[in-house]
Amino acid sequence: MKIALLGYGKMGKVIEKIALERGHEIVLRKGRSDSYAGLEKADVAIDFSIPTSAVANISACFENNVPVISGTTGWLEEYDTMVALCKTKNGSFIYGSNFSLGVNIFFELNAYLAKMMANLKQYQVSMEEIHHTQKLDAPSGTAISLANGIIQNTDYTNWTLDEATASEIHIEAKRIENIPGTHSIFYDSSVDKIEIKHTAHTREGFALGAVVAAEWIIGKNGIFTMKDVLGLN
């Protein structure tokens, strides 16, 4: 499989390592200012860039009829536009706020716990996410996905980084050197606290999931998620 890497920072280099170990070939390594030369040769593209580059990267893939896996967060106000372009170009697209296989299982656990807690009004839910200091967006895309999983299954209506009302989920976003990603969800009452937590030890879990998604999407058309890749739907 020939892969275009759109974004060649720390994550791009880890993705490259894992892709090569799995027998794939890298045909494009695009930094912030590089051209898209070579994209047309790719069987699939993996975008782990920055928020201001994601839309251009994804659009270029659709224009070149290249399936694209995007793990860049912080650009989702343009997500519907990218979905519409994908459909217009009959393209293939997976966006994931987190491609770690463990985190995607954690997403399912989070939603299931939210359903169980929905009628227990004595508990107030809150969240904490911790990432390395190079992460540009806050809260993390993963934290937003987790919050949305709670909102979809309870009476909570929104998340906030500020002080929360009873109908809001407070997210505390911390940036600490050399932390790949930690997400905790708390249900707190006057008598006890329930906590679920996912801790990433390295970036390799995110990279492996992205490569697995790239392998899966070959030969498919449409908009998919990691739930499709992992057979969780």
DANORHU-V939987 format. One record per pair of residues at least 4 apart in sequence whose ideal C-beta (glycine too) atoms are under 8 Angstrom apart, sorted by sequence separation. I is the first residue (numbers start at 0). J is the second residue. D is the distance in Angstrom with one decimal. If there is no record, write none. Layout:
I|J|D, I|J|D
This chain:
6|10|6.9, 7|11|4.0, 8|12|7.2, 9|13|6.6, 10|14|6.2, 11|15|6.3, 12|16|6.6, 13|17|6.6, 14|18|6.0, 15|19|6.2, 16|20|6.4, 17|21|6.4, 19|23|6.6, 29|33|4.5, 37|41|7.2, 48|52|4.2, 49|53|7.3, 52|56|5.6, 53|57|6.1, 54|58|6.1, 55|59|6.3, 56|60|6.8, 57|61|6.8, 58|62|6.2, 59|63|6.2, 61|65|7.8, 74|78|7.5, 77|81|6.0, 78|82|6.4, 79|83|6.4, 80|84|6.5, 81|85|6.3, 82|86|6.6, 83|87|6.4, 84|88|6.1, 86|90|7.8, 98|102|7.8, 99|103|6.8, 100|104|6.9, 101|105|6.3, 102|106|6.6, 103|107|7.2, 104|108|6.5, 105|109|6.1, 106|110|6.6, 107|111|6.3, 108|112|6.2, 109|113|6.4, 110|114|6.7, 111|115|6.8, 112|116|6.1, 113|117|6.5, 115|119|8.0, 130|134|4.2, 136|140|7.0, 138|142|4.0, 139|143|7.1, 140|144|6.4, 141|145|6.4, 142|146|6.3, 143|147|6.3, 144|148|6.5, 145|149|6.9, 146|150|6.3, 147|151|6.1, 148|152|6.8, 149|153|5.6, 159|163|5.4, 163|167|3.9, 188|192|7.3, 200|204|7.6, 202|206|6.0, 203|207|6.0, 204|208|6.6, 205|209|6.5, 206|210|6.5, 207|211|6.2, 208|212|6.3, 209|213|6.4, 210|214|6.5, 211|215|6.4, 212|216|6.3, 213|217|7.5, 215|219|7.7, 219|223|7.1, 223|227|4.2, 224|228|7.5, 225|229|5.9, 227|231|8.0, 6|11|4.9, 7|12|6.8, 18|23|4.2, 19|24|8.0, 28|33|7.6, 29|34|7.7, 48|53|5.7, 60|65|4.4, 85|90|4.3, 97|102|4.3, 98|103|7.7, 134|139|6.9, 138|143|6.0, 150|155|5.0, 163|168|6.4, 187|192|4.7, 199|204|5.7, 223|228|7.0, 226|231|4.2, 227|232|6.0, 19|25|7.1, 29|35|6.8, 38|44|6.7, 60|66|7.2, 61|67|7.3, 84|90|7.5, 85|91|7.4, 97|103|7.2, 116|122|5.9, 149|155|5.8, 150|156|6.7, 163|169|3.8, 186|192|6.8, 199|205|7.2, 225|231|7.8, 226|232|4.9, 4|11|4.9, 18|25|6.5, 46|53|6.2, 60|67|3.8, 85|92|4.6, 150|157|7.2, 162|169|7.0, 185|192|6.0, 186|193|4.2, 216|223|6.7, 7|15|7.9, 27|35|7.3, 48|56|5.7, 95|103|7.8, 116|124|7.3, 138|146|7.8, 150|158|7.4, 159|167|5.0, 161|169|7.7, 185|193|7.3, 186|194|7.7, 27|36|7.4, 29|38|8.0, 130|139|5.9, 157|166|7.1, 158|167|6.5, 159|168|7.2, 160|169|7.7, 185|194|5.2, 4|14|6.3, 15|25|5.6, 27|37|3.9, 46|56|4.7, 57|67|5.5, 82|92|7.2, 128|138|5.6, 156|166|4.8, 157|167|5.0, 158|168|4.3, 159|169|6.1, 160|170|5.8, 184|194|6.9, 4|15|6.1, 26|37|5.0, 27|38|5.6, 46|57|6.2, 56|67|7.6, 81|92|7.0, 113|124|7.9, 128|139|4.9, 147|158|8.0, 155|166|5.9, 156|167|6.9, 157|168|7.3, 158|169|7.6, 159|170|7.1, 160|171|7.8, 183|194|6.1, 184|195|5.2, 44|56|7.5, 57|69|5.7, 126|138|7.9, 146|158|3.9, 154|166|6.7, 155|167|6.8, 158|170|5.4, 160|172|6.3, 183|195|7.3, 184|196|7.5, 215|227|7.8, 216|228|7.9, 15|28|7.3, 27|40|7.6, 56|69|7.5, 81|94|7.8, 128|141|6.9, 155|168|5.4, 183|196|4.4, 212|225|6.5, 215|228|4.7, 26|40|4.7, 27|41|6.3, 46|60|7.6, 128|142|4.2, 182|196|7.0, 26|41|5.3, 56|71|7.8, 143|158|7.0, 181|196|7.1, 182|197|5.1, 2|18|5.4, 44|60|4.8, 53|69|6.2, 78|94|6.7, 126|142|5.9, 142|158|7.9, 181|197|7.2, 212|228|5.0, 11|28|7.0, 27|44|7.8, 31|48|7.8, 180|197|8.0, 181|198|4.8, 208|225|6.9, 211|228|6.5, 0|18|8.0, 31|49|7.3, 53|71|4.1, 150|168|7.3, 180|198|7.8, 181|199|6.9, 29|48|7.9, 52|71|7.5, 126|145|6.4, 149|168|6.1, 180|199|4.2, 53|73|7.8, 54|74|6.0, 61|81|8.0, 126|146|6.4, 138|158|7.5, 179|199|4.2, 2|23|5.4, 4|25|6.0, 7|28|4.6, 31|52|6.6, 38|59|6.2, 44|65|5.1, 46|67|6.0, 50|71|6.5, 53|74|4.3, 179|200|6.8, 0|22|8.0, 1|23|7.3, 2|24|6.9, 3|25|7.8, 5|27|7.6, 7|29|6.3, 8|30|8.0, 38|60|7.1, 41|63|7.9, 43|65|6.6, 44|66|7.1, 45|67|7.7, 46|68|6.8, 47|69|7.9, 49|71|6.8, 50|72|7.2, 138|160|6.5, 146|168|5.1, 179|201|5.9, 0|23|4.6, 1|24|5.0, 2|25|5.5, 3|26|5.9, 4|27|6.4, 6|29|6.9, 7|30|5.0, 42|65|7.6, 43|66|4.8, 44|67|4.6, 45|68|4.8, 46|69|4.2, 47|70|4.9, 48|71|5.1, 50|73|3.5, 51|74|7.7, 54|77|4.9, 58|81|7.2, 61|84|5.3, 67|90|7.5, 69|92|7.4, 137|160|7.1, 179|202|5.4, 0|24|7.2, 1|25|7.9, 2|26|6.8, 3|27|3.9, 4|28|5.0, 5|29|5.0, 6|30|7.7, 35|59|5.1, 39|63|5.0, 41|65|5.1, 42|66|7.6, 43|67|7.3, 44|68|7.1, 45|69|8.0, 46|70|6.9, 47|71|6.0, 49|73|7.8, 50|74|4.5, 53|77|7.8, 57|81|5.2, 61|85|5.8, 64|88|7.1, 66|90|6.9, 67|91|7.2, 69|93|7.2, 70|94|7.9, 72|96|5.6, 146|170|6.5, 1|26|4.7, 4|29|6.6, 38|63|5.2, 43|68|6.8, 45|70|7.5, 46|71|5.6, 66|91|3.5, 67|92|5.7, 68|93|5.0, 69|94|4.9, 70|95|5.7, 124|149|6.0, 180|205|7.8, 3|29|7.1, 7|33|8.0, 39|65|7.4, 54|80|7.5, 58|84|6.3, 61|87|8.0, 62|88|7.0, 64|90|7.0, 66|92|7.3, 67|93|7.6, 69|95|7.5, 70|96|7.8, 179|205|7.8, 29|56|7.5, 38|65|6.1, 54|81|6.6, 57|84|8.0, 61|88|4.3, 68|95|7.6, 70|97|7.4, 35|63|7.5, 70|98|5.3, 142|170|5.4, 61|90|4.4, 124|153|7.6, 60|90|7.2, 68|98|7.7, 142|172|7.1, 14|45|5.7, 61|92|7.8, 124|155|6.7, 126|158|7.6, 138|170|4.6, 14|47|6.5, 139|172|7.1, 3|37|6.7, 138|172|4.6, 3|38|5.1, 57|92|7.2, 113|148|6.3, 117|152|6.1, 137|172|4.0, 149|184|7.5, 11|47|5.6, 109|145|5.3, 113|149|4.5, 117|153|4.5, 3|40|7.9, 10|47|4.2, 116|153|6.9, 117|154|7.1, 137|174|7.3, 145|182|6.2, 3|41|3.8, 106|144|6.3, 110|148|4.4, 113|151|7.8, 114|152|4.7, 125|163|7.1, 1|40|6.0, 2|41|6.2, 5|44|5.6, 8|47|7.4, 102|141|6.3, 106|145|6.8, 109|148|4.9, 110|149|7.7, 113|152|4.0, 114|153|8.0, 141|180|6.8, 145|184|6.4, 1|41|5.1, 2|42|7.1, 3|43|7.5, 4|44|7.7, 5|45|6.9, 6|46|6.0, 8|48|7.9, 105|145|7.8, 109|149|6.8, 113|153|5.3, 123|163|8.0, 134|174|6.4, 142|182|6.1, 1|42|4.7, 2|43|5.9, 3|44|4.1, 4|45|5.8, 5|46|4.2, 6|47|4.4, 110|151|7.2, 139|180|7.0, 141|182|5.8, 0|42|5.0, 1|43|7.7, 2|44|7.1, 3|45|7.3, 5|47|7.5, 6|48|3.3, 106|148|6.0, 110|152|5.7, 123|165|7.2, 126|168|6.2, 128|170|6.6, 130|172|7.8, 132|174|4.8, 0|43|6.5, 2|45|6.1, 4|47|7.7, 5|48|5.5, 6|49|7.1, 96|139|7.4, 97|140|6.9, 125|168|6.5, 126|169|7.1, 127|170|7.4, 128|171|7.5, 130|173|7.6, 131|174|7.1, 132|175|6.9, 139|182|7.5, 96|140|3.3, 97|141|4.2, 124|168|5.5, 125|169|4.5, 126|170|4.7, 127|171|4.6, 128|172|5.5, 129|173|4.5, 130|174|6.0, 131|175|7.2, 132|176|5.4, 96|141|4.9, 125|170|7.5, 126|171|7.1, 128|173|7.2, 129|174|7.6, 130|175|7.7, 131|176|6.5, 6|52|7.0, 125|171|7.4, 127|173|7.0, 129|175|5.7, 131|177|6.0, 5|52|7.6, 96|143|6.6, 97|144|7.1, 131|178|5.3, 96|144|4.4, 130|178|5.8, 131|179|6.7, 129|178|5.0, 130|179|7.5, 6|56|7.4, 130|180|5.5, 5|56|4.2, 129|180|7.4, 130|181|7.8, 128|180|7.5, 129|181|4.4, 128|181|6.9, 5|59|7.9, 127|181|7.8, 128|182|5.1, 5|60|7.7, 127|182|7.4, 128|183|7.7, 126|182|7.1, 127|183|4.6, 3|60|7.8, 126|183|6.6, 126|184|5.3, 127|185|7.5, 125|184|7.8, 126|185|7.1, 10|70|7.4, 124|184|6.8, 125|185|5.0, 124|185|6.8, 3|65|6.7, 5|67|7.9, 73|135|6.2, 124|186|5.4, 125|187|6.8, 73|136|3.5, 123|186|7.5, 124|187|7.8, 72|136|5.4, 122|186|4.2, 123|187|5.5, 6|71|7.0, 75|140|7.4, 122|187|6.4, 123|188|7.5, 122|188|4.8, 72|139|6.6, 73|140|7.0, 119|186|7.8, 121|188|4.6, 72|140|3.0, 75|143|8.0, 121|189|7.1, 72|141|7.8, 119|188|8.0, 116|186|5.5, 72|143|8.0, 122|193|7.3, 112|184|7.5, 112|186|7.7, 109|184|6.1, 105|182|7.3, 116|193|7.6, 102|180|8.0, 102|182|7.6, 99|180|7.9, 112|193|7.6, 97|180|7.5, 112|195|6.3, 50|135|6.4, 49|135|6.5, 50|136|6.3, 109|195|6.7, 108|195|6.2, 105|195|7.4, 105|197|4.4, 102|197|5.7, 101|197|6.3, 102|199|7.5, 99|197|8.0, 101|199|7.8, 99|199|6.3, 102|204|7.6, 101|204|6.2, 100|204|6.8, 99|204|4.1, 103|208|7.3, 99|205|5.1, 102|208|8.0, 98|205|5.2, 100|207|7.1, 97|205|6.6, 98|206|7.7, 99|207|8.0, 100|208|5.1, 98|207|7.9, 99|208|5.3, 98|208|3.3, 97|208|7.8, 98|209|4.4, 100|211|7.3, 95|208|7.5, 98|211|7.9, 95|209|7.7, 98|212|6.2, 95|212|7.1, 93|212|5.3, 103|225|4.6, 93|216|6.0, 103|226|7.2, 9|133|7.7, 107|231|6.1, 91|216|5.3, 104|229|8.0, 103|229|5.9, 98|225|6.4, 91|219|5.6, 103|231|7.2, 91|220|5.4, 92|221|7.7, 93|222|7.7, 95|224|6.8, 100|229|6.9, 90|220|7.0, 91|221|6.5, 92|222|5.1, 93|223|4.9, 94|224|7.6, 95|225|5.0, 89|220|5.7, 92|223|7.2, 93|224|6.5, 91|223|7.7, 93|225|7.1, 93|227|7.8, 70|205|6.7, 93|228|7.1, 85|221|7.9, 86|222|7.6, 85|222|5.9, 70|209|5.6, 82|222|5.6, 68|209|5.5, 68|212|4.9, 68|213|5.1, 66|213|7.7, 68|216|6.7, 66|216|4.8, 66|217|6.8, 66|219|7.4, 47|209|7.1, 45|209|5.3, 45|210|7.4, 45|213|5.7, 43|213|4.5, 43|216|6.3, 43|217|6.2, 42|217|6.1, 17|203|6.7, 23|210|7.4, 13|202|4.8, 17|206|4.9, 21|210|6.2, 13|203|5.9, 16|206|7.5, 17|207|5.5, 10|202|5.9, 13|205|7.8, 14|206|4.4, 18|210|5.3, 9|202|6.6, 13|206|4.3, 17|210|5.3, 21|214|7.8, 10|205|6.7, 14|209|5.8, 18|213|7.9, 10|206|6.6, 14|210|6.4, 2|210|8.0, 2|213|6.4, 0|213|7.1, 0|214|6.6, 0|217|6.7
